[in-house]
């Protein structure tokens, strides 16, 4: 069922893109004037767990260079950063583990994109859009955690896991644009994301006997693991944006 749904969505994207591309070649004379530069900010929300997952949602910049009345080039930059730290203190001697826990999570990433967009106006304030973006990105995720246990024997454990992600994407999209003023608009896009991901994991840690102060495992790493994934994912809302227009032609 999911494969059938993806095929239907892809067919719809291709069909609308073909229609808008054709209209770009035959723009009527009264719509020949347009703004040359579109300067915008973007956000990519998650619909699952909306109120918790979007506290550090990816934000970016999207510049569009309009070449004809119905066609634009788009260049994007997206940044993502998320840092959290948690400390717990459990003084219950019955607890074998989970005493004086410390957990640090630090994630950051960057991606750049280039794409082509076609538009079609169907109401005074409303416009349909379709196109495709190609992008590449890198992100790094670091998790550091440590805990003490009462034993026997009493001990302390610490570990650092580092994840590196290299990603390439091809993203056909369709969207809606609403003009607030003649030089300001908001838009929402729905997309199918075809993604290649390469993941590299490096894990290091130590385990110390607190009674003898002996480090049992100085380093049970590094454990280097490399995985590769190819995914196809449909996003109902892949991007929200706000754009200001400059350079009326």
C-alpha positions as CSV (number, residue, x, y, z in Angstrom):
1,X,0.0,0.0,0.0
2,X,2.8,2.4,0.9
3,X,4.6,1.7,-2.5
4,X,1.3,2.4,-4.3
5,X,0.8,5.6,-2.4
6,X,4.4,6.7,-3.2
7,X,3.8,6.0,-6.9
8,X,0.6,8.0,-7.0
9,X,2.3,11.0,-5.3
10,X,5.2,10.8,-7.7
11,X,2.9,10.7,-10.7
12,X,1.0,13.7,-9.3
13,X,4.2,15.6,-8.8
14,X,5.5,14.8,-12.3
15,X,2.1,15.7,-13.9
16,X,1.8,19.0,-12.2
17,X,5.4,19.8,-12.9
18,X,4.9,19.2,-16.6
19,X,1.8,21.4,-16.6
20,X,3.5,24.3,-14.9
21,X,6.7,23.9,-17.0
22,X,4.5,24.2,-20.1
23,X,2.7,27.3,-18.7
24,X,6.2,28.9,-18.1
25,X,6.8,28.8,-21.8
26,X,3.5,30.5,-22.7
27,X,3.1,33.2,-20.1
28,X,0.5,35.8,-21.1
29,X,1.7,39.3,-21.7
30,X,-0.1,40.8,-18.7
31,X,1.9,38.6,-16.3
32,X,5.3,39.2,-17.9
33,X,6.4,41.6,-15.1
34,X,7.8,40.0,-12.0
35,X,10.2,40.4,-9.1
36,X,13.7,39.2,-9.9
37,X,14.9,38.4,-6.3
38,X,13.0,36.4,-3.6
39,X,14.7,36.5,-0.2
40,X,13.3,34.0,2.3
41,X,13.5,32.0,5.5
42,X,12.4,28.4,5.9
43,X,11.4,25.9,8.5
44,X,10.9,22.2,8.2
45,X,8.4,21.0,10.9
46,X,7.6,17.5,11.9
47,X,4.0,16.4,12.2
48,X,4.7,13.5,14.5
49,X,4.9,14.6,18.1
50,X,4.4,18.2,16.9
51,X,4.8,20.0,20.2
52,X,7.9,18.2,21.3
53,X,9.8,17.4,18.1
54,X,9.8,21.0,16.8
55,X,11.6,22.6,19.6
56,X,14.8,22.6,17.6
57,X,13.5,22.2,14.0
58,X,15.8,22.9,11.1
59,X,15.7,26.5,9.8
60,X,17.4,28.0,6.8
61,X,17.6,30.5,4.0
62,X,16.1,30.1,0.6
63,X,17.0,32.5,-2.2
64,X,15.0,32.4,-5.5
65,X,16.1,34.0,-8.7
66,X,13.2,34.4,-11.1
67,X,14.2,34.1,-14.7
68,X,10.7,34.3,-16.4
69,X,7.2,35.1,-15.3
70,X,6.6,31.4,-14.3
71,X,10.1,29.9,-13.6
72,X,12.7,30.4,-10.9
73,X,16.0,29.0,-9.7
74,X,16.3,28.3,-6.0
75,X,19.3,28.1,-3.7
76,X,19.0,26.9,-0.1
77,X,21.0,26.6,3.1
78,X,19.6,24.7,6.1
79,X,21.2,24.6,9.6
80,X,20.2,22.4,12.5
81,X,21.6,22.4,16.0
82,X,20.3,20.7,19.2
83,X,22.0,20.5,22.6
84,X,20.7,19.0,25.8
85,X,22.1,18.0,29.1
86,X,20.5,15.9,31.9
87,X,21.8,15.2,35.4
88,X,20.2,12.8,37.8
89,X,21.1,11.9,41.4
90,X,19.7,8.6,42.8
91,X,20.9,8.0,46.4
92,X,18.9,4.9,46.9
93,X,21.5,2.1,47.9
94,X,19.1,-0.5,46.5
95,X,19.7,0.8,43.0
96,X,22.4,-1.3,41.4
97,X,22.7,1.2,38.5
98,X,21.4,4.7,37.7
99,X,23.2,6.7,40.3
100,X,24.6,10.2,39.5
101,X,23.8,9.9,35.9
102,X,25.0,12.4,33.4
103,X,23.9,12.6,29.8
104,X,25.0,15.1,27.1
105,X,23.5,15.2,23.6
106,X,24.9,17.5,20.9
107,X,23.7,17.4,17.3
108,X,24.4,19.8,14.5
109,X,24.2,19.7,10.7
110,X,24.2,21.8,7.5
111,X,22.9,21.2,4.0
112,X,22.9,23.1,0.7
113,X,20.5,22.8,-2.2
114,X,19.9,24.0,-5.7
115,X,16.6,23.5,-7.6
116,X,14.1,24.7,-10.2
117,X,10.6,25.9,-9.5
118,X,7.6,26.6,-11.8
119,X,4.5,28.5,-10.8
120,X,1.0,29.0,-12.0
121,X,-1.5,31.6,-10.6
122,X,-5.0,30.4,-10.2
123,X,-6.4,33.3,-8.0
124,X,-5.4,36.9,-7.2
125,X,-3.6,35.9,-4.0
126,X,-3.0,32.2,-4.7
127,X,-0.3,30.4,-6.8
128,X,0.6,26.8,-7.3
129,X,4.2,25.7,-7.5
130,X,6.1,22.5,-8.5
131,X,9.7,21.6,-9.1
132,X,12.7,19.6,-7.8
133,X,15.6,20.3,-5.5
134,X,19.0,18.5,-5.3
135,X,20.8,18.8,-2.0
136,X,23.8,17.5,-0.1
137,X,24.4,17.6,3.7
138,X,26.6,16.7,6.6
139,X,25.6,16.3,10.3
140,X,27.3,15.1,13.4
141,X,25.8,13.7,16.5
142,X,27.7,13.3,19.8
143,X,26.3,11.5,22.9
144,X,28.3,11.5,26.1
145,X,27.0,9.7,29.2
146,X,28.3,8.4,32.5
147,X,26.9,6.7,35.6
148,X,28.0,5.2,38.9
149,X,26.7,1.9,40.3
150,X,26.7,0.9,43.9
151,X,27.9,-2.6,43.1
152,X,29.1,-5.0,44.1
153,X,31.7,-3.9,43.1
154,X,31.1,-0.2,43.0
155,X,32.0,1.2,39.6
156,X,31.9,4.1,37.2
157,X,31.2,3.9,33.5
158,X,31.6,6.6,30.9
159,X,31.1,6.4,27.1
160,X,31.1,8.7,24.1
161,X,29.4,7.8,20.8
162,X,30.0,9.9,17.7
163,X,27.8,9.6,14.6
164,X,28.6,11.3,11.3
165,X,26.1,11.4,8.5
166,X,26.7,12.2,4.8
167,X,23.6,12.7,2.8
168,X,22.5,13.4,-0.8
169,X,18.9,14.0,-1.7
170,X,16.6,14.5,-4.8
171,X,13.3,16.1,-3.8
172,X,10.4,16.7,-6.2
173,X,7.8,19.0,-4.6
174,X,4.5,20.7,-5.1
175,X,3.3,23.7,-3.1
176,X,0.9,26.6,-2.5
177,X,1.9,30.2,-2.2
178,X,-0.2,33.0,-0.7
179,X,0.6,36.6,-1.4
180,X,0.2,38.8,1.8
181,X,1.3,41.9,-0.2
182,X,2.6,42.3,-3.7
183,X,6.2,41.9,-2.3
184,X,5.6,39.4,0.5
185,X,4.3,35.8,0.5
186,X,4.2,32.7,2.5
187,X,4.3,29.2,1.1
188,X,4.0,25.5,2.1
189,X,5.5,22.6,0.2
190,X,4.8,18.8,0.1
191,X,7.6,16.6,-1.2
192,X,8.9,13.1,-2.0
193,X,12.4,12.8,-0.7
194,X,14.8,10.3,-2.4
195,X,17.7,10.1,0.0
196,X,21.1,8.4,0.1
197,X,22.7,8.3,3.6
198,X,26.1,7.1,4.8
199,X,26.5,6.7,8.5
200,X,29.8,6.4,10.4
201,X,29.8,5.4,14.1
202,X,32.8,5.8,16.5
203,X,32.3,4.5,20.1
204,X,34.7,4.8,23.0
205,X,34.4,4.3,26.7
206,X,35.8,3.1,30.0
207,X,34.7,1.2,33.1
208,X,36.4,1.9,36.5
209,X,36.3,-0.1,39.8
210,X,35.8,2.6,42.5
211,X,37.1,0.3,45.3
212,X,40.5,-0.3,43.7
213,X,40.5,2.7,41.3
214,X,41.4,0.3,38.6
215,X,40.2,1.0,35.1
216,X,38.8,-2.4,33.9
217,X,38.3,-1.4,30.3
218,X,40.4,1.5,29.4
219,X,39.0,1.6,26.0
220,X,36.5,-1.0,24.7
221,X,36.5,1.0,21.5
222,X,36.9,2.6,19.1
223,X,34.2,0.6,17.4
224,X,34.0,1.9,13.8
225,X,30.8,1.0,12.0
226,X,29.7,2.2,8.6
227,X,26.2,1.8,7.2
228,X,24.6,3.0,4.0
229,X,20.9,3.6,3.3
230,X,18.7,4.5,0.4
231,X,15.2,5.7,1.3
232,X,12.0,7.0,-0.3
233,X,9.9,9.2,2.0
234,X,6.8,11.3,1.4
235,X,6.4,14.4,3.6
236,X,3.0,16.1,3.7
237,X,4.6,19.4,4.9
238,X,8.3,19.4,3.9
239,X,8.9,23.1,4.2
240,X,7.3,26.4,5.2
241,X,8.7,29.7,4.0
242,X,8.3,33.4,4.1
243,X,9.7,35.5,1.2
244,X,10.3,39.1,0.5
245,X,10.5,40.2,-3.2
246,X,13.0,42.7,-4.6
247,X,13.9,44.1,-8.1
248,X,10.6,44.5,-10.0
249,X,11.1,44.0,-13.7
